Amino acid sequence: MNFLTRSFFIAFLTGLYCVAYAQTKAPVIQGKVFTDSHQPAEAATVILFKVNAPDTSILRSGIVNPSGVFEFTDLKPGTYLVQASQIGYSKIYSGPHHLTAGQTLTTPDIVLKPSNQQLQEVKVVARKPRIEVKPGKITLSIQNSILAEGNSAFDILRQSPGVRVNSNETLSVTGRQPAMVLIDGRPTNLSGDDLATMLRSMQSSTIDQIEVISSPSAKYDASGGGVINIILKKGKNLGTNGTITAMAGYGKYYKSTVGIVFNHRDKNLNIFGNYTFDANKSARTINTRRSILFDDVLSNYNVDYNNIQTTRNHNFKLGADYTINPKQTIGFLIFGIVREDDFTKHNNLKIINRGKLDSMINARSNLDRGSSYLNYNINYNAKLDSSGKSLSADANYSTNHRHSNEYITNTFLTPQGNSYRDDLDLENLSPAKIHIWTAKVDYVNPLTKTSKLEAGAKYSHVNSDNDLVFGPKVNGSYQPDVRFSNRFLYKETVSAAYLNYLNKIGAWDITAGVRAENTSTSGSSWAINQVTPRVNTNSYFNVFPQVQVNYDVDKKNTLGVGYNRGIHRPMYEDINPFLYYTDLYDYRAGNPNLKPEFTNTIQLSHTYNQSISTQIYYSITNDAYDFPVYLQNDSSKVNITIRNNFGQVFTYGASFYAPAQITKWWNADFNVDAMYVRYKAYARYGNFNRAKQDIILSTTQTFSITGTTTAEILGRYETPTIYGVNNLKSSYSVNVGISRQILNKLGTLKLTVMDIFNTDRVRNYAIYQNINLSETSKRDTRIVRLNFSYRFGKSTVKSATKRNTGNDDERRRTGN
């Protein structure tokens, strides 16, 4: 019985047990509250009265969830009355209801009626906790974090509970496989360097929340590494309002950001958007040491790389939601990042034979790189009837264009620093154009008051056009080298459909789903002057099941068990069968035979009071390729880095997150993320079987100094670990910040120091077969920033107007 069969069998038996056990539970009263326009009455208050003749007393009270649902559990048989209310509406009573032993009673829908009393406007002062925890999901509120201010989305994710970033800057959730990154619930369709660049271009001032989903349902694309959903800011208040931000900082060089977030909302129309501009200069160093033994001669190839990067980045979003009628909403959205980078690189290679300096190669280069990522979206939401049936549709078109022009001069020197041959001038051009079309439709059909079916379909098509022109200058003009120059066209089509079944049976919450995906790919590669391309095609069909069962032990404790299967497809450049130049002795190669890797994950969780989370999980990845393999020619001293479907990765993990109020003015949260990872190669790649633990410890300490002044400290430590054939040394950093509200609390000043001890760096080494190398990479991480933000416009809202926010439907669709 394989892992998939065993997991399904366990989940199936668990579901049967859940249904049987639920019948013996204490009585439950549940229902839904709607406004007069048939929208869920978010934030409505519900009170449960126990009817005891001759008196009636309040037994419990609560707030409905975003779908308008309430539930009172662990009751005793008797007679009850439910009251629902919301500001701007009259109180409505439901009942009396006579509850018997073991009964789950669903009240008729409660519909609120507007009050005749003129409402007074109230200021919105509610403050969400920094982190909210649910089974399989962690939500980070960016606006409540001092240290998030002025940082990019990538920097925030590096410090987030449940998120890991490896030495290749790949993001993952629950294990090693890369996570799928969404923006407002929509895939970015980017990976690798392109994804990291985009996330570094997104400023915290534009982000509202980040959802880290370790157990995504079948309606998400099949990603075995979890889902990270970045939710951008979008106002809910009537009228016009927004926030202006400005930041000035300094590390080794200057940092600066200015931006605005704005929103205008009336009864039927919401127009929203943001714009930020960054102008930064940064530095990075990489020191590589490689030892080569050939013919009893030990050689050392030591490279010291220094790069100064100047960045100008424009980030913008403009959207509109229009409420056609109380049941239909249509929306439009344009999101874009336009970025220009100038790199000044110095690469100093020292060649040492038998312990003595033999020669040096100094490479100087200037790289002009620009990219533009644009996404156009139209979306539609409809509530089909009063039972809760709904239909939503999204269509997206996105482009990612890049130009990259680098000119390199190699100077060859003796140990004394004298030139011993002519300079070698090289041209390295790598433009790229990616076009992506996606369309999806989702349908929800309630079966009963507590159960529903979700179904949907998605189609996506990718066209990627990459040119690589590399060669030396000959007689005053650059000539392409056929070994390194080519054009690569890649097409990928994925057709998918899913079905989810959700049921709430007493204290049990069951989600079971399946997603089917059919993928077709075609890669065509032309070398210089080649008429007929080298073509690789592939087509595969896969089924991805998902099961999640949660059990509410009591009001505060929830247990969960989940299983899912996911896929990780190669990046486009990883399957291009040509060499990429790093320096004269170091190259990177694509592998046209690279296949997707598949991961099966099973996890158990416990959540206390929606704040303390404990999780254990196990995953196995087959055909794993997401780590580099080195192919070194000892004779020529050339090293080529490539990706192969190397073998299997087994991951055993446990995580723990807990907030704590130490005093009235001191709050903290603590996070432990521990893994034990085993890499096992297929026989054709030799006897490679290694394992080691990987533990991340982090804590955030928040101090309320006065009513308007707050300080924050974040510390993070990661133990030594392994990543394929690489050994990673420990890493650690400490960030500090202080915030003060000014201008009648409409303005905020924040002073932060990131990586105050300047210890954040990546250190790794590899000793495998004929490879012996070490590397230390250091970015410009110790940065002092001063941030100012100012809120303008209408800061009040009539509570009743919240029922008409088109954004709420969208966010519910993107939730797990």
N, C-alpha and C positions, 0 to 999 in steps of 0.2 A: 504493500500500500504506500504510494508516494506521498510527498508532503502536502500536495494540493488536495488529494482525496482525504487524508487524515484530517486536515483543517476543516474541510467541508463537513465531515462526519461529526467532528466536535461541535462546530457551530450549529449543525442541525439538531443534535441532541440537546444542546443548550437551549435552543429556541423552543423545543417541545417541552422541556422542563419548565421554562419560563411561563408558557401558557398554562400548564397544569397548576403550577404553584400560585399563579396570580389569582386563581379562583378562590383561594382560601384567604385572601387579603382582607384587611379591614375595609369598611365601606368608604366610598369616594364620591365627592360631588365635583363635577367639572362643567365647563361651558365656555361660551364666547361672548364678548361684548363688542357691539358695533356702534358707530355713530349713525346719525340719521341719513347719511349719504352712503351707508353700507360699507364704510371703511373700518378696519380694525381700530378700536378705541385705545390706541397706545397710551400707556401710563394711567389708564383708568383705575380707580380704587374699587376693590370688591370687599365687602364685609359679610361674614357668615354669622347669622344669629341662630342660637339654639332656642327653640320654642318650648318653654316649660310653663304650663298653665299654673298660676295665672300670669307669670312673668315671662319676658323674652330678653335674653342677655346676649351680648356680643361674645362670640367664641373665638373668632380669628379674623384677620384682615390681611390683604395683600395687594399687589399690583399685577395687572395682566401683562403677559409677554408681548413682544412686538406684533404678534398675530392676533392679539385680543383674547388669548386663551387664559383661563384661570383654572386652578385645581386645588381642592382641599382634600388631603389624604388622612388616613389613620383616624377616621371618625368612628363613633359608636352609633348603633341603630337609634333612630329617633326622628323628630320633626325639625326641619331647618328652613331658614329664610335667607335668601341672598340679596344683598343691596349693591348696586353698581352706581358709581358717580364719577364725574369729571368736571373740571372747571368749565363753565359755560353751558352746562347741561343740568337738567333736573335729575334728582335721584330716581332710580327705577328699581322696583322690587320684583323678585322672582320667587314664587312659592306660595304657600308652604309646600315643602317636599318631604315625603315620608320615606325614610331610608331604612332598608332592612339589612340584616347581616350579610356580609360579602358582596353587597350590591355596588356597582359603579353607575351612578346616576348622572346623566347628561341633561342639563337644563335646556329649555328652549332658548334660542339666541336672544340675548338681551340687547335691545336697541334703545340707545339714549336719545332724548329729545332736547332740543335747545331750550335754554332757560330764557325767560322774558327779561330777566334782570340784565342791565347793561354791564358788561364786563369791564373790570379795571385791568389795564395792562400790567403785567408782572414781569420783572426782570428774570431772565434765565440764569440761574446761579448754580444749577446742578453740576457736580464735578464727578466724572467717572473715575474709578480706581485706575491706577497706572496699568495694571495687568488684571484681566479677567480670565478665569479658568473654567472650562467645561470638558467633559470627557472627549478626548481626541482633538481638542482645540484650545489654543491660547490666543487671546486678543490683547494687543498692546496699544494703549492710548498715547499717541505721540505728544499731544499738546500738554500732557501732564508730566513730561520728563524734561528736566532742565538740561541734561547732557545731550539730549537729542537735538537741541537747538543749534542750527548752523552746520549740522552734519548732513551727509548724504544718506540716501536710503541704504546703500551698501554698508556704510559705517554703522548705522543703527542695527541692521540685521546681524552684523558680526557680534554685537553685544546682547542679542535677544535670547531669552530662554527658549530652548528647543531647537535653535538654529545652529548649524555648524558650517564653518568655512574652511576648506582644506587648503593645502599649499598652492593649488592651482586656482584658488579663489572661486571654487564651485560651492554653491549653497546646497545644504541637504537638511532634511528633517527625518528623524527616526532612522538612523543608520547612515550609510555611505552614499546611496544612490542620489544623484542630483534631484532637487525639488523643482516642481513646476512653479514659475513665478507669474502671477496674474496682476493686472492693474484694473481696479474696479471690476473684478470678476472676469476679465477678458485676458486670454493668453497674450504674452508679449511675442511669442514665437522666436525668441532669441536665446542663445546659449553661449557658454564660454566667454571669450573676451568681449563680444558684442553685448552680452547681458550685463557683465560687470561694468562696462563703460556706461551703459544706460542707467544703471542703478547709481553710479557715482555722479551722474548728471542730475539726479532727482534730489531736491533739497527738502529737508524736514518741514519747512514752512508750508509746503503744499500737501503734506500727508496728514490725514486724520487718524487712521488706525492701520495696524498691520495684523492680519490673521495668520497664525501658524497652525496649519491643519495636518495632524499626523495620521488621521484616519479619514481620508476623503471618500465621499460616496461615489457611486457609479456615474453620476452626472458630470463629474470632472473628467478631463482627459486622463488616461491611464498612466499616472506617474507614480512609480514605486518609491520615490523619495519624498512623498508628501507634497503639500501645496502651501505656498506663501502668497497671500492675497493682500496687495497694497491698496488701501482705500484712500482716495484723494479727498481733499476737503470740498464740502458742498453745503452751503448754508441752508438752514431751515426756517429762518425768521422772515416774516413779512417785511416788505420794503427793500431798501438798498442798504447793504452793509458789507464790511470786509475788513481786511487786515493788511497793513503795510509793514514790511520787514526790511531791516538793513543789518549787515554784519561786516565787521572788519577784523581780520585776524593776521597772525604772523607765526610761522614756524621757522624753517630756514629762509623762507621767502613769504611774500604777501599773500593774503587770501581775502576775498571780498564777495559779498552777495547783496543784491537788492531784489525785492519782489513785492508782489501784491496778490492777494486772494480776494475775489469780489463775488457778490451774489445779489441778485434782484428777484424777488418773489412777489407775485400777486395771486389772485384767486386761482387762476388757471395756468399761469406761465411762470416758469423758473428759469432764469438765465444765470449761468455761473461760469467761473473761469479763474485762471491764475497765470502769472508770468513771473519768472525769476531770471536774473542774469548773474552769472558767476564770472569773475576774473581772478584766476589763481595762478600761482607759480609754485612748483614743488620739485623735490629732488628724490632720486632713488639710486641706491647702490646695490650691486650684486657681486659678491666675491666667490668665485668658483675655483676649486682645487681638484685637479684630475691627475691620477697616477697611472702610468702605463708601463708594464713590464714586457719587453720584447727582445729576444736574443740576449737574455741576461743583462739587458741594459734598462735601468729604471729611469723613465722620463716623467717630468712633471709639467703639466700644462696649466698654468695659473692665470686666471682672467679676473681683472678688476674692471667692473663696468660702472660708469657714472652717467646718470641721465638727468638733465634739467628740462622740465616740461612746463610750458606756458599754455594755459587753457582759457578759452572764452566759450561760454556755454549759455544757450538760450533754451529755456524750458517753458512750455506753455500748454494751456488747456482752455478750450472754449466749448460750452455745451448749453443745451436748452432742453427742458422737459415741458411738454404741453399736455394738460389734462383735457382731453376731448370731451369727456363726460365723466361722471363718478366711477365708471367702470373701465375706461380706456385712457391710456397714456402713451404718448409717442415721444421719443427723445432723439437728439442729435448730439454728437460729440466729436471734437477734433483734439487730438493729443499729439504733441510733438517735442522733439529734442533736436536742436541744431548745435553742433559742437565743432570747434576748431582747436587743434592741438599743434604746437610747435615743439619738437624735441631737439635738444642738442646733446649728442651722445659722444662719450669717450670710452673706448674699449682697449685696455692695455693687456696684451697677452705676453707672458714670459714663458719661454721654453727652456727647461732645465734638464740637462742630461748628466747622469752620474753625479748629481749634487751640485753642478756648476751651471751658471747661467750661460746658455748657448746663444740665444738671440731673442729679440723682442719684435712684436708687431703692434703698432699703435694704430687703431682705427678711429677716425673722427667722422661723424656724419651729422647731417641735418635732415630731419624728417618733418614733412608737412602733411598732416593727416586731418581730414575733416569728415564728418558724418552727419547724416540727417535721418532721423527716425520719425515717420509721420503715420498716424493711425486715424482713420475715418470710420465712424460708427453710426448706425441708425438702429434704434431699438423700439420695440412695441410691447406693451403689456395690456392684457385684457382680463377682466373678471367676467366669466361667462354666465354665471348665475349666482343665486344667493347661497348655494350649498358649498361654495368655495372652489368650484372649477375655475381654472385659470390657464391662460395661454400667453407665452412670451416668445419673442423672436429677436434675434440679433444678426446683423450683417456688418462685416468689417472688411476694410481694405487697408493694408499697411505696406509701407515702403521703407527700406533701409538702404540708403546709398552711402558709399564711402569712397573717398579718394585718399591715396597714400603714396606720397612721392618722397623717396629717400635717396640721398646721394652720399656715398661712402668713399673715403680716401684711406687706404692702408699704407702705412709707412713701415719699412723693414729696417731694423736697427741691429747693430752689433751690441755686445754687452757694454761697450763704451759709449753707446748712443750715437754712433755714426751710421749713416745710411749705406747699405751694401747692395741695393738694387733700386730700380725705379719704383715710384709709388704706383699702386694699383687702385684706379678709380672705378667704382662700381655704381650702377644704377639699379634701384629696387623699387618697382612700381607695382602696386597691388590694388587696383580699383575693384569695387564690388557693387552689385545691384541685386537686391532681394525684394521680390513682390509676393505678398501673401493675401489670399482671399479666403475668408471664412464666413460661414453662415450656420446658424443653429436655431432650433426651435425646441421649446420645453412646454410640456403639458402636465397639469396637476389635476387629478380626479379623486376627490374624497369618496371613500367607499362607505364609511360610517362616521360617527362623530369623532372617533379616535384613530381611524386608519385612512390611508390614501395611497394611490399609485402615482408615481412620477414617471414620465416617459419623455424621451427626446431623441433628436438626431442632430448630427453635426457633419459638415463637409468643410475640408480645408485643402487648399492647393498652394504649393510654394514653387516659385521660380527663382533660382539663384544663379547669377552670372558673375563669375570671378575670373579676373585676368591676373596673370603673374608674369611680369616682364623683368628679367634680371640678367645683367651682363656687364662686361668691362667696357671701358672707354678705349677705342682703338682708332688711332689717327684722328683724334679730335672729336669722335662721335661714339655714342654708346651702341654696342652690338649685343642683341639678346643671345644668351647662352641656352642652347637647346636642352641642356640637362635641367635647367631651373625655370624655364619659361613655358607657360602653357595657358590655355583657356579652359575653364571647367564650368560646364552647364549642369545644373542639378535640378530635377523636378521631383516633387513628392506630393502625393495625393492620399489623404486619409479620410475615409468615410466611416462614420461611427453612429451607433445607436445604443441607447441604454434603457433599462427598466428598473425602477426602485419600488419597493414595497415598504411602507412605514406604518407602524402600529404602536399605539400607546395602550397597554393593557394593565390597568392599575399602576403598580410601581415599576412595571417593565416598559422599556422603550426599545423597539426592535426596528432596525433598518437592514434590509437585505436587497442587494441589487446585482446586476450584471451589465457589463458594457462589452460590446463587440466592435472591433476595429479592423478594417481592411486597409492595408497600406501598400501602395505601389510607388516604387522609386526608379529613377533613371539618371545615371551620371555619365556625361560625355566629356572626354578630355582630349584636347587637341594640343600637340606639341607645335613648336614653330615650324611653319611650312608643311604641316601634316594635313593631308586632304581628308582622310578617313579617320574619324575619332575613335578613341578607345571607349567602348560603351559597357557599362555595368548596369544591369537591371535586376530588380528584386521585387517580389510580391509576396505578402504574407498576411494571413488572417489569424487573429487572436481573440480570445475571450478572457475578460478580466472580471472575476467575481469580487464582491465585497459584502461583508456581514459585520454589523455592529449591534451589540445587545447591551443595554444599560439597565441597571436595577437600582432604584432608589431605596436604600436600606431604611432610611428615615428622612426627615426634612433636610438633613445636612450631609448625609453620606450617600454617594453614588458609586456603584461598581460597574465596570465595563469590560467587555471582551470584544475584540475585533479582528478581522482578517481581510487582507486585500492583496491583489496581484497587480504588478505594475511593469511598465516598460520604459527604457531609456534608449532613445535613438541617437546615433552618432551625429556629431556636428558636421556641417558640410565640408569644412577644410580637412577633417580627419579621414574622409574617404576620397580625397583628391590624390591620385597616385603620382605626386611629384614632390620634389624637395623644396623646403623653405629655408632660406639662409639665415643663420644667426651670426656666425663668424666663419673664418676660413677653415676651422676644424670642428665646427658644431652646426648640425643641421636638424631639421624636423621634417618628417615624411608622413604623407597620408597613406591610408590603407584601403584600397577599393573593396576588399573582401571583408571589411569590418561589419559585423552583424549587431543588431540591438542586444542589449542585456535585459534580462527579466528578473524581477524580484518578487518573492512571496514573503509576506510579513504577517505575523500574528502578535497581538499585544493585549495586555491586561492593564486596567487602570483603576485607580480609586481617587475620587474627588471629594474634598470636604468643604462644605459651605461655599462652593464655587470659588475657592481661593487657594486651597492646598491641594496639590496634585502629585500623585505618585503613579509611575508607569513602568512596566517591564515589557520587553519585546524581544522577539527573535526574528531574524530575516536571513534568507539565503538568496544570493544573486548568482545566476548562471550566465555563462559567456561574458563575464565581467571584463570590461576594458577601460574603465574610467580612472586609470592611472598609467603613467608613462613606462615604457620598456626601452632600455638602452641597447643599441647595437653598435659596438665599438670595433673598428678595424685596428688591431694593434700595430700593424705594419705602417699604414698611412696616418695613424693617430686620429683619424676622423671618427667622430661619434654622431650617430643618428638616433634621434628619439622618435619612437613610433608607438602607436596603440594597436594591440592585438586583443582578440577574445581570449585572454590569458588563462582564465580558469574560473574558480568559484570564490565567493566571499561570504563567510558566515559571520553574522553579527549578533551578539547577545548584549542587550542594553537595559539600563534602568535610569530613570530620571526622577527628580524630586524638586518641586517648587513650593515655597511657603513664604507668605508675608508675615510680618510680626510688628505689633505696636509695642515698642519697648517702654516708651513713656508717652505722655500727651504730646510732646514736641519731637519725638524721635520714632520714625518708622523705618522698617527695613524689609527687604525680601532676599531670600536665599535660594540659589539654584544649584543643583548637582546633576550633571549629565555624564553618565558612565557607560562605557562600551568595552566589550572584549571582542576583538576582531581577528578572524583567521583568514589568511589568503592561501589558497591551495591551487597550484597550477595544474593544467592538463598535462598529461605525460609528455606530449610533444614539445613542451617548453622546459622540460627538465624537472628535477626533484626540488620543487619549491613549495614549502609548507611552513608558514610562519604565523605567529599569533602574538598579540600584545594588547594590553589594556589602553584605554584612552579616556581620561577623566577631565571634565571641565568643571571648575568651581567658580561661581560668580556671586556677587552680592551688590545690592544697591542700598545705600543708607541715605535717608532723607531727614533733614532737620528743619523744623519750623522755628526760625529764630524770633520773628515777630509776626504780626498779622499780615504783613506785606513782604516779608523777606524769608526766603527758603534756600537751604544749601543741600547739595547732593554729592555723594561720593560713590563711584562704581569701581569695583575691583574684579579682575578676571585672571584665572590661572589655568593653564592646560598642561597636563603631564606629558612626558615623552611618549611617543607612540610610533606606529608604522603606517605607511601608505604605499601598499604594493611593495616594491623593492626598496623604497626610501624609508629611512629612519628619521623621524622628526624629533628634535629636541624640545624641551619645555618652552613655553611662552607665557608672558604675563604683562599686565598693564594696569594702571590706575588713572581714572579720570575724576576731576573735581569741578564743581560749578556752584555758583550762587545766583539767585534770582531776586529781583525786587520790583514790586508793582509801583507805578508812578502815575501821575496825571489822572487822579481819581480812579485808579485801577483800570484805566483804558490803555495805558502803556506799560510795557515790561522791559526791564534791562536785565540781561543775563551775561555773566562773565564765566567762561569755562576754560579749563586747561585740560587738553586731551593728552593721555600718555605722559603724565607729569614727570616720570622718571626716565622717559625715552627708552623703554625696554621692549617695545612691541616690534618684533622682527620674526622672520621665518628662518630657521636653521635646520638643515637636513643633510644626511649623508647616505650613500648607497655603496654597499660592498656585496656584489653578486656576480658570479662567474668571473669574467675578466674586467668588470667595472669596479673602480675604486674612486669615488668622487665625493666632495662635500661642497655645500653651498650655503651662503648666508645672504638673505635679501632684507633690505631695510628701506622702508618708505619714510616720507616726511610725516611723522605721526605726532610729535610733540608740538601742539599748536595752541596758542592762546587766542580766544575769540571773544569779542564783545558784540552782543546781539541786542538790537532794539526792535520792538514790535509795537504797533499802535492799532487799536480797533476803532473803526469809524462807522457811522451810520446808525441805523436803528438796532438797538440791543434788547428790545422787548418783543414779546410775542404773546398773543392771546392763545392760551393753551388749546382751545378748540381748533385752531387752525392747523395744528400739527397733523391732523387726520388726512390732509390732502397732499402730503409730500410725496411726489413721484419717486424721489430717491429712495424712499423706504422700501418700495417694492423691489427695486434693483438690488438693494443690499440684502433683502431676504433671499433673493434668488442666488446671491453669491455666497451665502452662509452655508455651513455644512449641515 
